[in-house]
């Protein structure tokens, strides 16, 4: 159905190019990434790659259709086709925009949650120098929301300021579990001065996950059955408040490049672990070439005080709770080096080698090469 709908829209646009498009300033743009990758060792996987060369995990094609309807009103839709989803087409964005004034705008519809520095163009590989943004930070299961966004642009002395407020909700299927963000609100502030850009963001929402894992469902039921309601509620994710804090700093000075982001997130009274992640990336530009290196870290864990002490008579349940918590704990450290070559005004060739160590296991190494383009 989604494929048919997307195709119908494209056909309709072509069929009405001399009528409806004449009534509005309509632009069709696109972008694509063709990425191949392979791990260096057998029986290992990272970013969806294994020891057999694959193009699917990170390749994608997209069309963005924008119509200026006049008097400050416009409409935008983005159709995305990902290799990891067998190139089935889906609407990634679909929203209306209205310019309230020269420096303020309101958007309504399906929008990207601005968790990160590169959130607005997260899928546009041509917009950044990596083959993928650092995964230790860029790993939120929620990427978009349905609601409102207000953007106010101004100047602070010689600096440019952009303040964004959002409100809305999200319904998704995450790892097979129906999930919701209700009462989502957030603020994102970005300031740019010459070659330096800084940002800060904070977001909060009520999080609900309909857990489908049979083991966790049985554990929650078992805890409730013996009266350990608080411990059961500490595992279930039902309208638990979750928040997300982010800061970032970027610089492009005399061909020296620098990127830094740090995030901290957590969900109260739930089996979802708190996460603290960051990365630092440095690079240098040589004409059409860019070389860069990135170090990143991620730590997911729990505050033990969030969970009660289960009486020894229920030792089997205590062991199951410990197992559920340990399954959410992650310590990941990664290092990557990469090269970007802008061989065309609208296309770049990228090489990336990443080594990632998770929970003290042997490092997994993956090599990827990709072409990113915009059209």
C-alpha positions in Angstrom: 0.0 0.0 0.0 2.8 2.4 0.9 4.6 1.7 -2.3 1.4 2.2 -4.3 0.6 5.4 -2.6 4.1 6.8 -3.2 4.1 5.8 -6.8 0.7 7.3 -7.3 1.9 10.6 -6.0 4.9 10.7 -8.3 2.7 9.8 -11.3 0.2 12.4 -10.3 2.8 15.1 -10.1 4.0 14.2 -13.6 0.4 14.2 -14.9 -0.4 17.6 -13.5 2.8 19.4 -14.2 1.0 21.8 -16.6 -2.0 22.4 -14.4 -1.7 22.1 -10.6 2.0 22.8 -10.6 1.3 26.0 -12.5 -0.7 27.2 -9.5 2.2 26.7 -7.0 5.9 26.9 -7.1 6.7 23.2 -6.7 10.1 21.7 -6.5 11.1 18.0 -6.6 14.5 17.3 -5.1 16.2 14.1 -4.1 19.2 12.5 -2.5 20.7 9.0 -2.4 23.4 7.0 -0.7 24.8 3.8 -2.2 27.0 2.2 0.5 28.7 -1.2 0.5 30.2 -2.7 3.7 31.8 -5.8 5.1 33.2 -6.9 8.5 36.8 -8.0 8.6 36.2 -11.2 10.6 33.8 -14.2 10.2 30.8 -14.4 12.5 30.8 -10.7 13.4 28.3 -8.0 12.6 28.1 -4.2 12.9 25.7 -1.6 11.5 23.9 -4.5 9.8 27.0 -5.8 8.0 28.6 -9.2 8.3 31.5 -10.9 6.6 29.7 -11.0 3.3 29.7 -7.8 1.3 26.3 -6.1 1.4 24.8 -2.9 -0.1 21.5 -3.1 1.9 22.1 -1.8 5.4 22.8 1.9 4.7 21.8 2.5 1.0 18.8 4.6 0.4 17.0 6.8 -2.1 14.6 9.7 -1.4 12.5 12.3 -3.1 11.4 15.6 -1.4 8.5 17.5 -2.8 8.0 21.1 -1.7 5.2 23.5 -2.9 5.2 27.2 -2.1 1.5 28.0 -2.0 2.1 31.7 -1.6 1.5 34.2 1.2 3.9 32.3 3.6 2.2 28.9 3.2 4.1 25.8 1.9 3.8 22.0 2.0 6.6 19.5 2.1 6.7 15.7 1.8 9.6 13.3 1.8 9.4 9.7 0.4 12.2 7.4 1.6 13.3 4.0 0.2 15.8 2.1 2.3 17.8 -0.9 1.4 17.4 -2.4 4.9 13.6 -2.4 4.2 14.0 -4.0 0.7 13.6 -0.5 -0.7 9.9 -0.2 0.2 8.8 3.4 0.1 7.5 5.3 3.1 6.7 8.9 4.0 9.4 10.1 6.3 8.2 13.7 6.5 4.9 15.3 5.6 4.1 18.8 7.0 2.8 22.3 6.3 4.8 25.4 7.0 3.6 29.0 7.6 5.8 32.0 7.9 4.4 34.1 10.6 7.0 36.8 10.0 10.4 37.3 8.4 12.0 35.5 11.3 9.4 33.1 12.6 7.8 30.0 11.2 5.4 27.3 12.4 5.3 23.7 11.0 2.6 21.1 11.5 2.5 17.5 10.5 5.1 14.7 10.7 8.5 16.2 11.5 11.9 15.1 12.6 12.6 15.2 16.4 15.7 17.6 16.6 17.6 15.4 19.1 21.0 15.9 17.4 23.1 18.4 15.5 22.4 16.7 12.2 18.8 15.6 12.9 17.2 17.7 10.1 19.4 16.0 7.4 20.2 12.8 9.2 19.5 10.7 6.0 21.3 13.1 3.6 24.8 11.6 3.6 26.1 14.3 1.4 25.5 16.8 4.2 28.2 15.4 6.6 31.6 13.8 6.2 31.1 10.4 7.7 29.5 7.4 6.0 27.1 7.5 9.0 26.9 9.9 12.0 28.5 8.4 15.1 26.2 5.6 16.2 27.1 5.8 19.9 25.2 9.1 19.9 22.9 8.8 16.9 20.9 5.7 18.1 17.5 6.9 19.3 14.6 4.6 18.5 12.4 7.6 18.0 13.2 9.8 15.0 10.0 11.6 14.1 6.9 13.0 15.7 3.4 14.2 14.7 2.8 17.7 16.0 4.0 21.3 15.9 7.3 23.0 15.6 7.9 26.7 16.0 11.2 28.2 14.8 12.4 31.8 15.7 15.5 33.1 13.9 17.3 36.2 15.1 20.7 37.7 15.6 22.7 38.1 18.8 25.3 40.7 18.0 27.3 39.2 15.2 25.9 35.7 15.8 22.9 34.0 14.2 20.4 32.4 16.6 17.7 29.7 15.9 15.3 28.7 18.6 13.0 25.8 18.0 10.1 24.6 20.2 8.3 21.3 19.5 5.2 19.6 20.9 3.5 16.4 19.7 3.5 12.6 20.0 4.8 9.5 18.3 3.6 6.0 17.6 6.2 3.5 16.4 7.1 -0.2 16.3 10.5 -0.6 18.0 12.1 -4.0 17.9 8.7 -5.5 17.5 7.2 -3.6 20.4 4.4 -1.1 19.9 5.8 2.1 21.5 4.5 5.6 22.1 5.7 9.1 23.1 2.9 11.2 24.6 3.0 14.8 25.6 6.3 15.3 23.8 7.8 18.8 24.3 11.2 20.1 23.6 13.5 23.0 23.0 16.5 23.2 20.6 18.7 26.3 20.5 21.5 26.8 17.9 23.9 29.7 17.7 26.4 30.3 14.9 29.2 32.8 15.0 31.4 32.9 11.9 33.1 29.4 11.9 31.7 28.2 15.2 28.3 26.6 15.9 27.0 25.6 19.3 23.7 24.0 20.3 21.8 22.8 23.3 18.5 20.8 23.5 16.2 19.3 26.0 13.1 17.1 25.4 10.7 15.2 27.6 7.8 12.8 27.0 5.6 10.1 28.6 7.0 6.8 27.3 4.9 3.6 26.8 6.2 0.3 25.4 3.9 -2.6 24.9 6.5 -5.3 25.8 6.2 -8.4 23.6 9.1 -10.3 25.0 7.5 -13.4 26.6 10.2 -13.6 29.3 9.7 -10.0 30.4 5.9 -10.4 30.3 6.1 -13.5 32.5 8.5 -11.8 34.9 6.2 -8.8 35.3 3.2 -11.1 35.9 5.2 -13.1 38.4 6.3 -10.1 40.4 2.7 -8.8 40.5 1.4 -12.2 41.6 3.6 -12.2 44.7 2.8 -8.6 45.6 6.1 -7.0 44.4 4.1 -4.4 42.5 6.8 -1.7 42.7 9.4 -4.0 41.2 6.9 -5.0 38.4 6.3 -1.4 37.7 10.0 -0.8 37.6 10.2 -3.1 34.6 7.0 -2.2 32.7 7.1 0.9 30.6 3.7 2.5 31.0 3.5 6.3 30.7 7.0 6.7 32.4 8.6 10.1 32.0 11.7 10.1 29.8 14.0 12.9 29.0 16.8 13.7 26.6 19.5 16.3 27.0 22.0 17.2 24.3 24.8 19.7 23.7 27.0 20.1 20.6 29.8 22.1 19.2 31.1 22.3 15.6 33.9 24.3 14.0 35.1 24.8 10.4 38.2 27.0 10.7 41.0 27.4 8.0 40.2 23.8 6.7 40.3 22.4 10.2 37.1 20.6 11.1 35.7 19.7 14.5 32.5 18.1 15.8 31.4 17.2 19.3 28.1 16.0 20.7 27.1 14.7 24.1 23.7 13.3 25.1 22.2 12.0 28.3 18.8 10.3 28.3 16.7 8.2 30.7 13.3 6.9 31.5 12.0 6.8 35.1 10.8 3.6 36.7 11.3 1.4 33.6 13.5 -1.4 32.3 15.0 1.0 29.7 18.5 1.9 30.7 19.9 5.5 31.2 22.3 6.4 28.4 25.3 8.7 28.4 27.1 9.0 25.0 29.5 11.4 23.3 31.8 11.6 20.3 34.7 13.9 19.2 35.5 14.1 15.5 38.4 16.0 13.9 39.3 16.5 10.3 41.2 18.5 7.7 40.3 19.6 4.2 42.7 19.3 1.3 40.9 20.9 -1.7 38.3 18.3 -2.6 39.6 15.8 0.0 38.7 15.5 3.7 40.4 13.2 6.1 38.9 12.6 9.6 39.1 10.6 12.7 36.3 10.0 15.3 36.3 8.7 18.9 33.0 7.8 20.5 31.7 6.2 23.7 28.4 5.0 25.0 27.4 3.8 28.4 23.9 2.4 29.2 23.2 1.5 32.8 20.9 1.7 35.8 20.8 3.4 39.2 20.4 0.4 41.5 18.2 2.5 43.9 15.5 2.5 41.3 14.7 -1.1 42.1 13.6 -2.6 45.4 15.3 -5.5 47.3 13.4 -8.7 46.5 13.1 -10.9 49.6 15.3 -14.0 49.5 12.2 -16.3 49.4 11.7 -15.0 45.8 15.4 -15.6 44.8 14.4 -17.0 41.4 12.5 -13.8 40.6 15.4 -11.7 41.9 17.8 -13.5 39.5 15.4 -12.9 36.6 15.2 -9.2 37.4 19.0 -9.0 37.5 19.1 -10.7 34.1 16.6 -8.3 32.6 18.6 -5.3 33.8 22.0 -6.7 32.8 20.5 -7.3 29.3 20.1 -3.5 28.9 23.6 -2.5 30.1 26.0 -1.5 27.4 29.5 -0.2 27.4 30.6 0.7 23.8 33.8 2.3 22.6 34.5 3.0 19.0 37.2 4.5 16.8 36.9 5.3 13.1 38.9 6.9 10.4 37.5 8.1 7.1 38.2 9.9 3.8 35.8 12.0 1.7 36.4 13.0 -1.9 34.1 15.5 -3.5 34.5 14.3 -7.1 31.4 16.1 -8.3 29.6 19.3 -7.3 26.6 17.1 -6.2 28.3 13.9 -5.2 31.0 12.6 -2.8 32.9 9.3 -2.4 33.6 8.1 1.1 35.7 5.5 2.8 35.3 4.5 6.4 36.9 2.0 8.8 35.3 1.6 12.2 36.5 -0.6 15.1 33.9 -1.0 17.9 34.2 -2.8 21.2 31.0 -3.7 23.1 31.0 -4.9 26.7 34.6 -5.9 26.7 34.0 -8.4 23.8 36.5 -8.6 21.0 36.4 -5.6 18.7 34.3 -5.8 15.6 35.8 -4.0 12.5 33.8 -2.9 9.5 34.9 -1.3 6.3 32.4 0.7 4.2 32.6 2.7 0.9 29.8 4.8 -0.3 28.7 7.4 -2.8 26.3 10.2 -1.6 24.6 12.5 -4.0 21.9 15.2 -4.1 19.8 16.1 -7.1 
